[in-house]
Amino acid sequence: MRLVAMVLVILLLSVSLCWAQKTPMEKAYSHYFRGDMDEAVRIMKEEVEKNPDPQTYYFIGYAYYKMKKLDLAKEYFDKAYRMKSFYAPETIEKK
């Protein structure tokens, strides 16, 4: 009986650990919203190499914008726009 209980506990823990794992983009968003832009950009760039996606390019551009790396921000905004016109490039003004 104890063996059955232990097996059930182990199964439940392993299932809950699988559900708790975040996708790379969820991790990137988490870093972004905590202000860790460098790590967010690193993760997003890895993902966009595997799966080019305009939303990811746009988000990278926005992270660069927040870091005041305006040339890089414009580059990624433009990549997103070229893939899907919904992502109209941001007007970036240097101050």
C-alpha positions in Angstrom: 0.0 0.0 0.0 2.9 2.4 0.8 4.5 1.6 -2.5 1.3 2.5 -4.4 1.0 5.8 -2.4 4.7 6.6 -3.2 4.2 5.9 -6.9 1.1 8.1 -7.0 3.0 11.0 -5.3 5.9 10.6 -7.7 3.6 10.6 -10.7 1.7 13.7 -9.5 5.0 15.5 -8.9 6.4 14.7 -12.3 3.1 15.8 -14.0 3.0 19.1 -12.0 6.7 19.7 -12.9 5.9 19.3 -16.6 3.1 21.7 -16.4 5.2 24.2 -14.5 7.9 24.4 -17.2 7.7 27.6 -19.2 8.2 28.0 -22.9 11.3 30.0 -23.9 9.1 32.9 -24.9 7.3 32.9 -21.6 10.8 33.0 -20.0 11.8 35.9 -22.3 8.6 37.8 -21.4 9.2 37.2 -17.7 12.8 38.6 -18.0 11.4 41.6 -20.0 8.8 42.5 -17.5 11.3 42.2 -14.6 13.6 44.7 -16.5 16.2 42.1 -17.6 16.2 43.2 -21.2 19.5 41.6 -22.1 18.4 38.1 -21.1 15.0 38.7 -22.7 16.6 39.7 -26.0 19.1 36.7 -25.9 16.2 34.2 -25.5 14.0 35.8 -28.1 16.9 35.9 -30.6 17.5 32.2 -30.1 13.8 31.5 -30.7 13.5 33.7 -33.7 16.4 31.9 -35.4 14.4 28.7 -35.1 11.0 30.2 -35.9 11.0 33.6 -37.6 8.0 35.4 -36.2 7.0 39.1 -36.7 5.7 39.4 -33.1 9.0 38.2 -31.7 11.0 40.6 -34.0 8.7 43.4 -32.8 9.2 42.5 -29.1 13.0 42.4 -29.6 12.7 45.9 -31.2 10.7 47.1 -28.2 13.2 45.7 -25.7 16.0 47.5 -27.6 13.9 50.6 -27.6 13.6 50.4 -23.8 17.4 50.0 -23.6 17.8 53.1 -25.7 19.5 51.1 -28.5 17.5 52.9 -31.1 19.3 51.7 -34.2 18.8 48.1 -33.2 15.2 48.8 -32.2 14.5 50.2 -35.7 16.2 47.2 -37.3 13.9 44.8 -35.5 10.7 46.9 -35.9 11.5 46.9 -39.7 12.0 43.1 -39.8 8.6 42.7 -38.1 6.9 45.1 -40.5 8.4 43.4 -43.6 6.9 40.1 -42.4 3.5 41.5 -41.5 2.3 45.1 -42.1 0.3 45.0 -38.8 3.7 45.7 -37.1 4.1 49.2 -38.4 7.6 50.6 -37.6 7.8 52.8 -34.6 8.8 56.4 -35.1 12.0 56.7 -33.2 13.2 60.1 -32.2 16.7 60.5 -30.9 16.8 63.0 -28.0 
